[in-house]
Amino acid sequence: MPLEFDDPDGDGGLCPATDRFGDRFGAPKAPWWRPASKTARIFLSVAAILVLGAFTTAGLMLKHSLERDSRFRIAGSGNIQATGLTEVSRAEMLPVFGEDIGRNVFFVPLNERRRQLEQIPWIERATVIRLLPDQIRVEVAERQPVAFTRHGQQIGLVDANGVLLAMAPATMAKHHYSFPVLTGIDPGDSAESRKTRVAVYQRLMSELDAGGKRNSEQISEIDLTDPEDARVVMPEQGADILAHLGDDRFFERYQRYKAHIAEWRQQYPHLASVDLRYDNQVVLQMASGKETSETAGGDPATGSPVAPAGDAKATGAKENAEAKPSAGAPHSGAATSAKPVVKKGKPAPDKKQAAVPQKRAAAQSSTRRNSAATARPAAAATPGSKSRSLGAPAVTVAKGG
């Protein structure tokens, strides 16, 4: 028979011999998990169910055995290990695991215990792991304080995230912390608000101490009630001067303060506050009850006289004495047509005093007399005053209320 021939019927069918040839050599065999016959498929399905059931039964039996095996039972608090505890005691930590005493170690909810530990103020991060056969291990990272805080008569600590930390005064003394005191951080504030204020404090300290300098050691207290104006208290030969440093360019303003504070105090012995948030000018404020004769002195930078700016009511200084620098205030560095104002008057001191940590005790004892000072810059512009381009910021005098 020829290998190729025409199909006389035209139906495309092959002869029986050709069909048998294709079945034998051309069609591929089906895989074992897909048998061709129905009986084979049923047998394979039953076998798979039996194997799965065997594994499930074995797992349940193992779980049941572990639950009842006394070797995996947490017998007492001695089975709970902890590392990293310094300010947090075991007595404060163990109540978190109170429900787990007597429980099988495999059924301790580790993630829940970790979250409960991190709710303790001093604990920043916690890790909880099982140690077979019957141990729980806790690894703790505690918070690091960055400053003292004072709220009323309470002295505490605060970390970089604005979390308030309590500590006994005797324990503070043992640590020999050397931080400024932060005010304006209220426990009732939101966590984000406290964090923002502490961030301003950290930038201030970082700029003052950049390059190995230790300028921050001269600061005894920082008022962060307004996070846009860091009000720094610096002791100056027996007196406390409140310096307004704003919220940026801290080192530049600090340098200006240190360069001229001796001259300002020589001319104005009752100086109480220096506002350094303006460019090319400063605003000075006198202590309350002092004579106005102090406000008509000369320019401390040159010794030349500076004319009084006139009555506060006429110049508008009285109306704006408690206002912050406005959008028109000279922050751009350009020369201004207004000179800073020397004012009289100082807010009443805070009568509630608190114990001061050791290394800053001498500075902070006098600091508290002015801790409530909230001096605001006077009017940014005084009609009729003149600006001079000098090596030091100009000083203009105005009568304060």
Beta strands, then each sheet from edge to edge (+ up, - down):
strand 1: 80-83
strand 2: 123-131
strand 3: 135-142
strand 4: 145-151
strand 5: 154-159
strand 6: 164-165
strand 7: 181-183
strand 8: 221-223
strand 9: 231-236
strand 10: 239-244
strand 11: 271-275
strand 12: 283-286
strand 13: 341-343
strand 14: 396-397
sheet 1: 1+ 3+ 2-
sheet 2: 6+ 5- 4+ 7+ 8+ 9- 10+ 11+ 12- 13- 14-
end
